[in-house]
């Protein structure tokens, strides 16, 4: 099993969610995160005053899947999340040694 972690722009969430649903990925965890990268934060204007935010708001998606689905999921994430601008995000793929469903005690692929 693999765990895919994707950091994406907030504005791309609906597009990514719909693209994942189209390949039958309907379960994932989403977390609002803040980061700092090549964009060096955002320049905000509020009531005529300018502010520089030291962070960049993003969403982190976590998807656990069988290893054979990784390439399709990663390709889907790239196609749906890419704008071509700095700050589109990152995708990490890591091994999952064990997974257990708390309700039933099932482990491994059965726990998905």
C-alpha positions in Angstrom: 0.0 0.0 0.0 1.0 3.6 -0.6 0.1 6.9 0.9 0.0 9.9 -1.5 0.3 13.3 0.1 -0.5 16.2 -2.2 -0.2 19.9 -1.3 -2.4 21.9 -3.7 -3.8 25.4 -4.2 -7.2 26.1 -2.5 -8.6 27.3 -5.8 -8.0 23.9 -7.4 -9.7 21.8 -4.8 -13.1 21.3 -6.6 -11.3 20.4 -9.8 -9.0 17.9 -8.0 -11.9 16.4 -6.1 -14.0 15.9 -9.2 -11.0 14.4 -11.1 -10.3 11.9 -8.3 -14.0 10.9 -8.2 -13.8 10.3 -12.0 -11.2 7.6 -11.3 -13.2 6.2 -8.4 -11.1 7.8 -5.6 -13.8 9.0 -3.2 -12.1 8.8 0.1 -9.3 11.0 1.3 -8.3 13.2 4.2 -8.0 16.9 3.6 -6.2 19.4 5.9 -5.8 23.2 5.6 -2.1 23.9 5.8 0.2 26.9 5.6 3.6 26.9 4.0 6.5 29.0 2.8 8.1 28.4 -0.6 9.3 30.1 -3.7 6.3 32.5 -3.7 7.6 34.1 -0.4 4.1 34.6 0.9 1.3 36.6 -0.5 0.6 40.3 -0.8 -2.8 41.2 0.6 -4.8 44.4 0.5 -7.4 45.0 3.2 -9.4 48.3 3.4 -6.8 50.1 1.4 -3.8 48.9 3.4 -1.2 46.5 2.1 0.0 43.5 4.1 2.6 40.8 3.3 1.5 37.4 4.6 4.5 35.2 5.5 2.6 32.1 4.7 0.9 30.5 1.7 -2.5 28.9 2.4 -2.8 25.4 0.8 -4.7 22.1 1.2 -3.0 18.8 1.9 -4.7 15.7 0.6 -3.8 12.3 2.0 -4.9 9.2 0.0 -4.0 5.6 0.9 -4.3 3.2 -2.0 -2.9 -0.1 -3.4 0.5 0.4 -5.1 -0.9 -0.3 -8.6 -3.1 2.8 -8.4 -0.3 5.3 -7.6 0.6 6.3 -11.2 -3.0 6.9 -12.2 -3.7 9.0 -9.0 -0.5 11.0 -9.4 -1.2 11.7 -13.1 -4.8 12.8 -12.2 -3.6 15.1 -9.4 -1.0 16.7 -11.7 -3.6 17.3 -14.5 -6.2 18.8 -12.2 -4.0 20.8 -9.9 -1.5 22.3 -12.4 -1.7 26.0 -13.3 1.8 26.3 -14.6 2.7 29.0 -12.1 5.1 28.9 -9.1 3.3 27.4 -6.1 1.3 24.7 -7.7 2.3 22.3 -5.0 4.0 19.0 -4.4 3.1 15.3 -4.4 4.8 12.8 -2.1 4.4 9.0 -2.3 5.4 6.9 0.8 5.1 3.3 1.7 2.4 2.2 4.2 3.6 -0.7 6.3 0.3 -1.4 8.0 -3.3 -0.2 8.1 -6.0 -1.3 10.4 -9.7 -0.4 10.3 -10.7 0.4 13.9 -14.3 -0.6 13.6 -13.7 -4.2 12.3 -10.1 -4.9 13.1 -9.4 -5.6 9.4 -5.8 -5.0 8.2 -4.0 -4.4 5.0 -5.9 -3.9 1.7 -9.2 -5.1 3.4 -9.0 -2.0 5.7 -9.2 0.3 2.7 
